[in-house]
Amino acid sequence: MGELLLVGAGGALGCCARYLASKAAAALVPQFPLGTLLVNCVAAFAAGFLLGAAGEAHAGSERLRVFLGVGLLGGLSTYSAFSVETFTMLTERHYLAAAGNIGLNTGLSLVMVALGWWAAHTLATALSRGA
């Protein structure tokens, strides 16, 4: 039951952050779902960082991983919004924008996971040398 509450609390924070980021980005770029792209990239980087940290000696607690990885980042990133936005672009015949949305969300998310993992590994290596 405790893990479920951690997931719920993290998810609520992540969902609120996603909503605010999407609203702010829509005000800047109304013709493209920039907010979804940004939150997916941020969440992917953070997930990669957690993945990299999990393999290091300073992995942290399972409860923290559940709160951050499953809850917060799960609530922050959004495959459903990405899918709806892409589908809407397709039905409105904005094929190039839809293709760009697919490529950017998929490609950048993978790159951000790798960068997050690399950052965690690099930080852990630097900390272990300094200790």
DRENPAVEX-586376 format. One record per residue: residue in three letters; x, y, z of N, C-alpha, C, O, CB in turn. Coordinates in Angstrom, 2 decimals, decimal comma, always signed. Atoms other than C-alpha are relative to their C-alpha. Glycine has a CB too. Layout:
% residues N
  res     n_px     n_py     n_pz    ca_px    ca_py    ca_pz     c_px     c_py     c_pz     o_px     o_py     o_pz    cb_px    cb_py    cb_pz
  ALA        X        Y        Z        X        Y        Z        X        Y        Z        X        Y        Z        X        Y        Z
...
END
This chain:
% residues 131
  res     n_px     n_py     n_pz    ca_px    ca_py    ca_pz     c_px     c_py     c_pz     o_px     o_py     o_pz    cb_px    cb_py    cb_pz
  MET    +0,81    -1,20    +0,00    +0,00    +0,00    +0,00    +0,86    +1,26    +0,00    +0,49    +2,26    -0,62    -0,93    +0,00    +1,20
  GLY    -0,89    -1,15    -0,05    +2,88    +2,37    +0,74    +0,56    +0,37    -1,36    +0,66    +1,55    -1,69    +1,13    -0,27    +0,96
  GLU    -0,51    -0,27    +1,34    +4,30    +1,98    -2,76    -1,07    +0,64    -0,88    -0,78    +1,52    -1,68    +0,52    -1,28    -0,65
  LEU    +1,11    -0,55    +0,78    +0,89    +2,73    -4,27    -0,18    +1,49    +0,31    -0,44    +2,29    -0,59    -1,30    -0,77    +0,28
  LEU    +0,09    -1,41    -0,37    +0,74    +6,00    -2,33    +1,16    +0,81    -0,57    +0,97    +1,95    -0,99    -0,04    +0,14    +1,52
  LEU    -1,15    -0,68    +0,59    +4,24    +6,90    -3,51    -0,20    +0,23    -1,50    +0,10    +1,30    -2,02    +1,27    -0,80    +0,25
  VAL    +0,28    -0,13    +1,44    +3,26    +6,25    -7,12    -1,06    +1,08    -0,23    -0,92    +1,91    -1,13    -0,47    -1,35    -0,59
  GLY    +1,07    -0,99    +0,15    +0,08    +8,29    -6,69    +0,47    +1,42    +0,26    +0,12    +2,34    -0,48    -1,13    -0,33    +0,94
  ALA    -0,51    -1,34    -0,32    +1,84   +11,23    -5,06    +0,95    +0,50    -1,09    +0,85    +1,65    -1,53    +0,71    -0,01    +1,36
  GLY    -0,92    -0,38    +1,07    +4,61   +11,25    -7,65    -0,74    +0,27    -1,30    -0,44    +1,22    -2,02    +1,04    -1,10    -0,22
  GLY    +0,79    -0,18    +1,22    +2,10   +10,86   -10,46    -0,77    +1,31    +0,00    -0,87    +1,98    -1,02    -0,96    -1,16    -0,18
  ALA    +0,75    -1,26    -0,10    +0,03   +13,79    -9,22    +0,92    +1,18    -0,28    +0,55    +2,11    -1,00    -0,66    +0,15    +1,40
  LEU    -0,97    -1,08    +0,24    +3,11   +16,03    -9,17    +0,42    +0,04    -1,46    +0,50    +1,11    -2,06    +1,23    -0,16    +0,90
  GLY    -0,41    +0,07    +1,40    +4,20   +14,82   -12,60    -1,09    +0,49    -0,95    -0,81    +1,19    -1,91    +0,39    -1,41    -0,36
  CYS    +1,12    -0,44    +0,84    +0,75   +15,37   -14,12    -0,19    +1,51    +0,06    -0,42    +2,15    -0,96    -1,30    -0,71    +0,42
  CYS    +0,13    -1,46    -0,14    +0,53   +18,89   -12,73    +1,12    +0,72    -0,73    +0,88    +1,73    -1,39    -0,01    +0,41    +1,49
  ALA    -1,13    -0,61    +0,70    +4,00   +19,72   -14,05    -0,19    -0,09    -1,51    +0,10    +0,86    -2,23    +1,32    -0,69    +0,41
  ARG    +0,25    +0,17    +1,44    +3,07   +18,31   -17,48    -1,05    +0,99    -0,48    -0,89    +1,61    -1,53    -0,45    -1,44    -0,31
  TYR    +1,07    -0,93    +0,38    -0,11   +20,38   -17,59    +0,53    +1,42    -0,10    +0,26    +2,12    -1,08    -1,16    -0,07    +1,02
  LEU    -0,54    -1,35    +0,00    +1,71   +23,59   -16,69    +0,99    +0,21    -1,14    +0,97    +1,26    -1,80    +0,68    +0,30    +1,34
  ALA    -0,97    -0,11    +1,09    +4,53   +22,95   -19,16    -0,70    +0,04    -1,35    -0,30    +0,80    -2,23    +0,98    -1,16    +0,04
  SER    +0,72    +0,02    +1,27    +2,08   +22,15   -21,96    -0,73    +1,32    -0,25    -0,75    +1,82    -1,37    -1,00    -1,15    -0,02
  LYS    +0,69    -1,30    +0,13    +0,06   +25,32   -21,30    +1,00    +1,11    -0,36    +0,73    +1,92    -1,24    -0,74    +0,36    +1,31
  ALA    -1,00    -1,03    +0,26    +3,19   +27,48   -21,25    +0,55    -0,12    -1,42    +0,71    +0,88    -2,11    +1,15    -0,09    +1,02
  ALA    -0,54    +0,21    +1,35    +4,57   +25,93   -24,44    -1,03    +0,33    -1,07    -0,67    +0,86    -2,13    +0,48    -1,45    -0,16
  ALA    +1,05    -0,30    +0,97    +1,22   +26,25   -26,23    -0,15    +1,50    -0,21    -0,51    +1,95    -1,29    -1,34    -0,60    +0,45
  ALA    +0,07    -1,45    +0,13    +1,27   +29,97   -25,53    +1,14    +0,51    -0,89    +0,99    +1,53    -1,57    +0,07    +0,67    +1,39
  LEU    -1,15    -0,40    +0,81    +4,68   +30,18   -27,23    -0,09    -0,52    -1,43    +0,21    +0,20    -2,38    +1,28    -0,49    +0,65
  VAL    +0,05    +0,65    +1,31    +4,14   +27,74   -30,12    -1,33    -0,73    -0,12    -1,39    -1,94    +0,10    +1,21    -0,98    -0,19
  PRO    +1,32    +0,63    +0,02    +0,41   +27,10   -30,61    -0,19    -1,05    -1,11    -1,07    -1,90    -0,99    -1,04    +1,05    -0,15
  GLN    +0,22    +0,89    +1,13    +0,80   +25,20   -33,90    +0,73    -1,34    +0,11    +0,61    -2,18    -0,78    +0,43    +0,68    -1,26
  PHE    -0,72    +1,26    -0,18    +3,01   +22,38   -32,53    -0,01    -0,37    +1,47    +0,14    +0,50    +2,33    +1,47    +0,12    -0,53
  PRO    +0,06    +0,43    -1,41    +2,75   +20,28   -29,33    +1,38    -0,04    +0,67    +1,87    -1,10    +1,06    -0,63    -1,39    +0,08
  LEU    -1,33    -0,13    -0,57    +6,08   +21,53   -27,97    +0,03    -0,45    +1,46    +1,01    -1,04    +1,90    +0,48    +1,43    -0,12
  GLY    +0,04    +0,38    -1,43    +5,02   +20,99   -24,34    +0,14    -1,49    +0,19    +0,88    -1,94    +1,07    -1,29    +0,48    +0,63
  THR    -0,10    +1,46    -0,11    +4,55   +17,27   -24,85    +1,41    -0,47    -0,33    +1,96    -1,32    +0,36    -1,01    -0,69    -0,94
  LEU    -1,36    +0,37    +0,37    +7,90   +17,01   -26,60    +0,97    +0,32    +1,14    +1,82    -0,50    +1,48    +0,43    +0,74    -1,29
  LEU    -0,91    -0,39    -1,08    +9,66   +18,90   -23,80    -0,13    -0,88    +1,23    +0,87    -1,33    +1,78    -0,26    +1,45    +0,39
  VAL    +0,15    +0,82    -1,21    +8,15   +16,93   -20,93    +0,45    -1,43    -0,26    +1,00    -2,08    +0,63    -1,45    +0,01    +0,49
  ASN    -0,47    +1,34    +0,32    +8,85   +13,66   -22,73    +1,52    -0,06    +0,03    +2,10    -1,04    +0,50    -0,53    -0,46    -1,37
  CYS    -1,47    -0,03    -0,01   +12,50   +14,66   -23,21    +0,56    +0,14    +1,42    +1,52    -0,53    +1,78    +0,52    +1,17    -0,87
  VAL    -0,44    -0,16    -1,40   +12,90   +15,82   -19,60    -0,19    -1,30    +0,76    +0,70    -1,74    +1,49    -0,77    +1,15    +0,69
  ALA    +0,27    +1,26    -0,70   +11,28   +12,64   -18,30    +0,93    -1,11    -0,49    +1,38    -1,93    +0,31    -1,46    -0,42    -0,19
  ALA    -0,90    +1,02    +0,54   +13,40   +10,49   -20,62    +1,41    +0,18    +0,57    +2,06    -0,79    +0,95    +0,04    +0,06    -1,55
  PHE    -1,32    -0,27    -0,58   +16,61   +12,18   -19,41    +0,03    -0,46    +1,46    +0,96    -1,15    +1,89    +0,35    +1,51    -0,10
  ALA    +0,05    +0,36    -1,42   +15,58   +11,74   -15,77    -0,10    -1,53    +0,17    +0,51    -2,09    +1,08    -1,19    +0,69    +0,70
  ALA    +0,11    +1,46    -0,08   +14,60    +8,10   -16,38    +1,34    -0,66    -0,32    +1,74    -1,62    +0,34    -1,08    -0,51    -0,97
  GLY    -1,33    +0,51    +0,31   +17,96    +7,46   -18,00    +0,96    +0,21    +1,15    +1,79    -0,66    +1,44    +0,54    +0,66    -1,25
  PHE    -0,84    -0,28    -1,16   +19,66    +9,10   -15,04    -0,28    -1,01    +1,12    +0,65    -1,54    +1,73    -0,23    +1,44    +0,51
  LEU    +0,35    +0,99    -1,03   +17,75    +6,85   -12,63    +0,50    -1,39    -0,37    +0,96    -2,14    +0,48    -1,52    -0,03    +0,23
  LEU    -0,48    +1,30    +0,48   +18,62    +3,83   -14,76    +1,51    -0,11    +0,20    +2,00    -1,13    +0,68    -0,36    -0,20    -1,47
  GLY    -1,45    +0,01    -0,20   +22,29    +4,77   -14,72    +0,38    -0,03    +1,46    +1,33    -0,72    +1,84    +0,61    +1,21    -0,65
  ALA    -0,28    -0,02    -1,44   +22,23    +5,49   -11,00    -0,30    -1,34    +0,64    +0,36    -1,72    +1,62    -0,81    +1,11    +0,68
  ALA    +0,37    +1,30    -0,58   +20,60    +2,13   -10,30    +1,14    -1,00    -0,13    +1,26    -1,92    +0,67    -1,26    -0,55    -0,68
  GLY    -1,13    +0,90    +0,18   +23,71    +0,41   -11,62    +1,23    +0,40    +0,79    +2,24    -0,30    +0,76    +0,35    -0,08    -1,44
  GLU    -1,14    -0,49    -0,76   +26,00    +2,41    -9,38    -0,18    -0,29    +1,49    -1,25    -0,70    +1,93    +0,19    +1,52    -0,23
  ALA    +0,04    +0,27    -1,44   +26,82    +2,07    -5,70    -0,97    +0,92    +0,73    -1,48    +0,57    +1,80    +1,39    +0,13    +0,61
  HIS    +0,87    -0,98    -0,65   +24,73    +5,16    -4,88    -1,41    -0,07    -0,60    -1,99    +0,96    -0,95    +0,57    +1,43    -0,16
  ALA    +1,25    +0,19    +0,72   +21,54    +3,71    -6,32    -1,20    +0,59    +0,71    -2,19    +0,91    +0,04    -0,23    -1,46    -0,21
  GLY    +1,15    -0,55    -0,71   +19,22    +5,02    -3,61    -1,01    -1,08    +0,36    -0,80    -2,26    +0,08    -0,67    +1,07    -0,84
  SER    +0,98    +0,96    -0,50   +16,17    +3,40    -2,15    -1,01    -0,39    -1,08    -1,24    +0,34    -2,04    -0,73    +0,56    +1,20
  GLU    +1,06    +0,47    +0,90   +13,52    +1,40    -3,93    -1,21    +0,92    +0,09    -1,88    +1,16    -0,91    -0,41    -1,46    +0,35
  ARG    +1,14    -0,91    -0,17   +10,88    +3,73    -2,49    +0,21    +1,29    -0,80    -0,74    +1,83    -1,38    -0,20    +0,33    +1,50
  LEU    -0,30    -1,20    +0,78   +12,61    +6,72    -4,09    -0,15    -0,29    -1,49    -0,69    +0,53    -2,23    +1,42    +0,51    +0,31
  ARG    +0,15    +0,40    +1,41   +12,78    +4,88    -7,43    -1,47    -0,10    -0,39    -1,85    +0,33    -1,47    +0,71    -1,34    -0,26
  VAL    +1,44    +0,13    +0,27    +9,06    +4,09    -7,21    -0,65    +1,38    -0,08    -1,44    +1,65    -0,98    -0,69    -0,86    +1,09
  PHE    +0,57    -1,35    -0,01    +8,17    +7,69    -6,33    +0,42    +0,79    -1,25    -0,42    +1,37    -1,94    +0,44    +0,76    +1,27
  LEU    -0,50    -0,79    +1,12   +10,40    +9,28    -8,98    -0,24    -0,68    -1,35    -0,83    -0,08    -2,25    +1,47    +0,26    +0,17
  GLY    +0,04    +0,67    +1,29   +10,58    +6,70   -11,76    -1,38    -0,38    -0,47    -1,77    -0,09    -1,60    +0,83    -1,22    +0,05
  VAL    +1,34    +0,45    +0,39    +7,11    +5,22   -11,75    -1,01    +1,14    +0,15    -1,82    +1,38    -0,75    -0,43    -1,22    +0,85
  GLY    +0,98    -1,04    -0,27    +5,15    +8,09   -10,19    +0,25    +1,30    -0,73    -0,46    +1,64    -1,68    -0,05    +0,26    +1,46
  LEU    -0,25    -1,34    +0,55    +6,66   +11,47   -11,04    +0,27    -0,03    -1,50    -0,38    +0,70    -2,26    +1,19    +0,63    +0,72
  LEU    -0,34    +0,01    +1,42    +8,20   +10,60   -14,39    -1,09    -0,65    -0,84    -1,30    -0,28    -2,00    +1,32    -0,75    -0,22
  GLY    +1,14    +0,59    +0,70    +5,26    +8,39   -15,36    -1,11    +1,01    -0,20    -1,77    +1,01    -1,24    -0,52    -1,20    +0,76
  GLY    +1,01    -1,04    +0,13    +2,92   +11,30   -14,70    +0,45    +1,14    -0,89    -0,37    +1,78    -1,55    -0,36    +0,54    +1,36
  LEU    -0,53    -1,10    +0,81    +5,20   +13,80   -16,42    -0,01    -0,33    -1,48    -0,46    +0,48    -2,29    +1,41    +0,34    +0,45
  SER    -0,05    +0,37    +1,42    +5,74   +11,95   -19,67    -1,37    -0,49    -0,44    -2,19    -0,92    +0,38    +1,09    -1,08    -0,26
  THR    +1,34    +0,35    +0,44    +2,80   +11,17   -21,84    -0,02    -0,54    -1,42    +0,13    +0,20    -2,39    -0,90    +1,21    +0,08
  TYR    +0,11    +0,62    +1,32    +2,48    +8,73   -24,67    -1,40    +0,22    -0,57    -1,56    +0,33    -1,79    +0,31    -1,50    +0,08
  SER    +1,37    -0,18    +0,50    -1,28    +9,19   -24,89    -0,19    +1,38    -0,62    -0,79    +1,50    -1,69    -1,01    -0,19    +1,14
  ALA    +0,12    -1,34    +0,57    -1,07   +12,96   -25,44    +0,77    +0,08    -1,31    +0,29    +0,66    -2,29    +0,51    +1,07    +0,98
  PHE    -0,80    +0,05    +1,23    +1,69   +12,42   -28,02    -0,80    -0,68    -1,11    -0,82    -0,20    -2,24    +1,34    -0,75    +0,25
  SER    +0,76    +0,74    +1,01    -0,52    +9,89   -29,83    -1,21    +0,79    -0,49    -1,48    +0,83    -1,69    -0,46    -1,34    +0,57
  VAL    +1,17    -0,79    +0,37    -3,64   +12,09   -29,78    +0,42    +1,21    -0,85    -0,21    +1,51    -1,86    -0,77    +0,47    +1,25
  GLU    -0,47    -1,17    +0,75    -1,70   +15,14   -30,95    +0,46    -0,39    -1,41    +0,18    +0,33    -2,37    +1,14    +0,69    +0,75
  THR    -0,45    +0,46    +1,31    -0,10   +13,17   -33,78    -1,19    -0,41    -0,86    -1,25    -0,08    -2,05    +0,97    -1,18    +0,15
  PHE    +1,20    +0,41    +0,73    -3,43   +11,65   -34,79    -0,78    +1,22    -0,49    -1,27    +1,24    -1,62    -0,90    -0,88    +0,88
  THR    +0,69    -1,23    +0,39    -5,00   +15,11   -34,83    +0,70    +0,66    -1,19    +0,05    +1,11    -2,13    -0,08    +0,99    +1,19
  MET    -0,75    -0,56    +1,13    -2,24   +16,38   -37,10    -0,27    -0,78    -1,28    -0,43    -0,19    -2,35    +1,51    +0,00    +0,31
  LEU    +0,27    +0,83    +1,18    -2,84   +13,46   -39,44    -1,40    +0,24    -0,55    -1,58    +0,36    -1,76    +0,17    -1,48    +0,35
  THR    +1,37    -0,21    +0,47    -6,60   +13,98   -39,57    -0,19    +1,39    -0,59    -1,08    +1,61    -1,41    -1,00    -0,21    +1,14
  GLU    +0,05    -1,35    +0,55    -6,00   +17,67   -40,30    +0,95    +0,16    -1,20    +1,15    +1,26    -1,71    +0,34    +1,03    +1,08
  ARG    -0,89    +0,06    +1,17    -3,59   +16,65   -43,09    +1,28    +0,80    +0,16    +1,82    +1,34    -0,81    -0,73    +0,49    -1,22
  HIS    -1,30    -0,63    -0,28    -0,53   +18,15   -41,44    +1,03    -1,13    +0,11    +1,59    -1,39    +1,17    -0,05    +0,88    +1,33
  TYR    -0,80    +1,21    +0,02    +1,54   +15,17   -42,49    +1,46    +0,24    +0,40    +2,05    -0,57    +1,12    -0,05    -0,62    -1,37
  LEU    -1,39    -0,29    -0,33    +4,96   +16,78   -42,22    +0,16    +0,28    +1,50    +1,11    -0,18    +2,13    +0,51    +1,20    -0,82
  ALA    -0,04    -0,27    -1,44    +4,23   +18,09   -38,71    -0,18    -1,29    +0,79    +0,49    -1,49    +1,81    -1,10    +1,02    +0,39
  ALA    +0,21    +1,28    -0,68    +2,95   +14,65   -37,69    +1,26    -0,86    -0,05    +1,66    -1,46    +0,95    -1,19    -0,76    -0,63
  ALA    -1,24    +0,78    +0,14    +6,07   +12,96   -39,05    +1,10    +0,60    +0,89    +1,85    -0,14    +1,53    +0,46    -0,04    -1,48
  GLY    -0,97    -0,65    -0,86    +8,23   +15,53   -37,27    -0,25    -0,29    +1,47    +0,68    -0,52    +2,23    -0,01    +1,49    -0,23
  ASN    +0,36    +0,29    -1,39    +6,35   +14,96   -34,03    +0,39    -1,42    +0,38    +0,93    -1,65    +1,46    -1,51    +0,20    +0,21
  ILE    -0,37    +1,40    -0,25    +6,85   +11,20   -34,27    +1,52    -0,13    +0,11    +2,04    -0,72    +1,06    -0,55    -0,93    -1,13
  GLY    -1,46    +0,11    +0,00   +10,53   +11,52   -35,13    +0,65    +0,69    +1,18    +1,55    +0,14    +1,81    +0,55    +0,57    -1,26
  LEU    -0,59    -0,74    -1,12   +11,30   +14,16   -32,52    -0,27    -0,68    +1,34    +0,64    -0,83    +2,15    -0,53    +1,43    +0,03
  ASN    +0,32    +0,63    -1,28    +9,46   +12,45   -29,65    +0,74    -1,32    +0,17    +1,27    -1,60    +1,25    -1,50    -0,23    +0,11
  THR    -0,67    +1,29    -0,10   +10,91    +9,04   -30,42    +1,51    +0,16    +0,06    +2,17    -0,37    +0,95    -0,39    -0,90    -1,18
  GLY    -1,46    -0,16    +0,06   +14,42   +10,08   -31,39    +0,58    +0,73    +1,18    +1,53    +0,27    +1,80    +0,37    +0,71    -1,26
  LEU    -0,54    -0,78    -1,12   +14,97   +12,75   -28,77    -0,18    -0,71    +1,34    +0,68    -0,60    +2,21    -0,67    +1,36    +0,06
  SER    +0,19    +0,73    -1,26   +13,50   +10,59   -26,01    +1,08    -1,06    +0,18    +1,60    -1,23    +1,28    -1,39    -0,66    +0,04
  LEU    -1,06    +1,00    -0,09   +15,98    +7,82   -26,81    +1,35    +0,65    +0,29    +2,13    +0,15    +1,10    +0,08    -0,82    -1,30
  VAL    -1,25    -0,72    -0,25   +18,86   +10,30   -26,94    +0,04    +0,49    +1,44    +1,09    +0,42    +2,08    +0,14    +1,18    -0,99
  MET    +0,03    -0,53    -1,37   +17,76   +11,83   -23,63    +0,19    -1,11    +1,04    +0,84    -0,89    +2,06    -1,32    +0,74    +0,26
  VAL    -0,24    +1,13    -0,91   +17,64    +8,41   -21,92    +1,50    -0,31    +0,04    +2,08    -0,50    +1,11    -0,81    -1,27    -0,43
  ALA    -1,43    +0,30    +0,06   +21,18    +7,76   -23,12    +0,82    +1,09    +0,70    +1,76    +0,78    +1,43    +0,46    -0,13    -1,46
  LEU    -0,71    -1,10    -0,67   +22,36   +11,21   -21,96    -0,18    -0,05    +1,51    +0,76    +0,20    +2,26    -0,48    +1,34    -0,53
  GLY    +0,25    +0,12    -1,44   +20,72   +10,73   -18,56    +0,81    -1,13    +0,61    +1,39    -0,97    +1,68    -1,48    -0,23    +0,26
  TRP    -0,79    +1,14    -0,48   +22,35    +7,32   -18,15    +1,47    +0,39    +0,06    +2,14    +0,11    +1,05    -0,20    -1,23    -0,91
  TRP    -1,39    -0,42    +0,06   +25,71    +8,77   -19,20    +0,31    +0,99    +1,14    +1,36    +0,89    +1,78    +0,32    +0,63    -1,37
  ALA    -0,21    -0,99    -1,06   +25,33   +11,69   -16,76    +0,09    -0,68    +1,36    +0,96    -0,34    +2,17    -1,13    +1,04    +0,00
  ALA    -0,03    +0,71    -1,29   +24,59    +9,35   -13,85    +1,28    -0,79    +0,14    +1,92    -0,78    +1,20    -1,22    -0,93    +0,15
  HIS    -1,23    +0,80    -0,03   +27,49    +7,07   -14,74    +1,22    +0,89    +0,20    +2,11    +0,56    +0,98    +0,14    -0,82    -1,30
  THR    -1,13    -0,93    -0,10   +29,88   +10,01   -15,14    +0,07    +0,61    +1,40    +1,15    +0,72    +1,98    -0,13    +1,11    -1,05
  LEU    +0,03    -0,56    -1,35   +28,78   +11,56   -11,86    +0,45    -1,03    +1,03    +1,24    -0,72    +1,93    -1,42    +0,50    +0,34
  ALA    -0,39    +1,05    -0,96   +29,12    +8,27   -10,00    +1,49    -0,28    -0,08    +2,14    -0,50    +0,95    -0,80    -1,29    -0,26
  THR    -1,43    +0,23    +0,18   +32,59    +7,75   -11,46    +0,81    +1,12    +0,65    +1,80    +0,87    +1,34    +0,35    -0,12    -1,49
  ALA    -0,69    -1,15    -0,58   +33,65   +11,27   -10,46    -0,08    -0,02    +1,52    +0,90    +0,28    +2,20    -0,60    +1,31    -0,54
  LEU    +0,16    +0,07    -1,45   +32,25   +10,81    -6,95    +0,86    -1,10    +0,61    +1,41    -0,93    +1,69    -1,46    -0,22    +0,36
  SER    -0,79    +1,12    -0,54   +34,00    +7,47    -6,50    +1,50    +0,32    -0,03    +2,25    -0,16    +0,82    -0,27    -1,28    -0,79
  ARG    -1,41    -0,40    +0,06   +37,33    +8,99    -7,54    +0,34    +1,02    +1,08    +1,45    +1,04    +1,61    +0,33    +0,59    -1,37
  GLY    -0,22    -1,03    -1,00   +36,90   +11,88    -5,13    -0,14    -0,53    +1,42    +0,30    +0,12    +2,37    -0,98    +1,13    -0,20
  ALA    +0,23    +0,53    -1,35   +35,94    +9,64    -2,21    +1,20    -0,68    +0,59    +1,14    -1,17    +1,71    -1,14    -0,97    -0,02
END
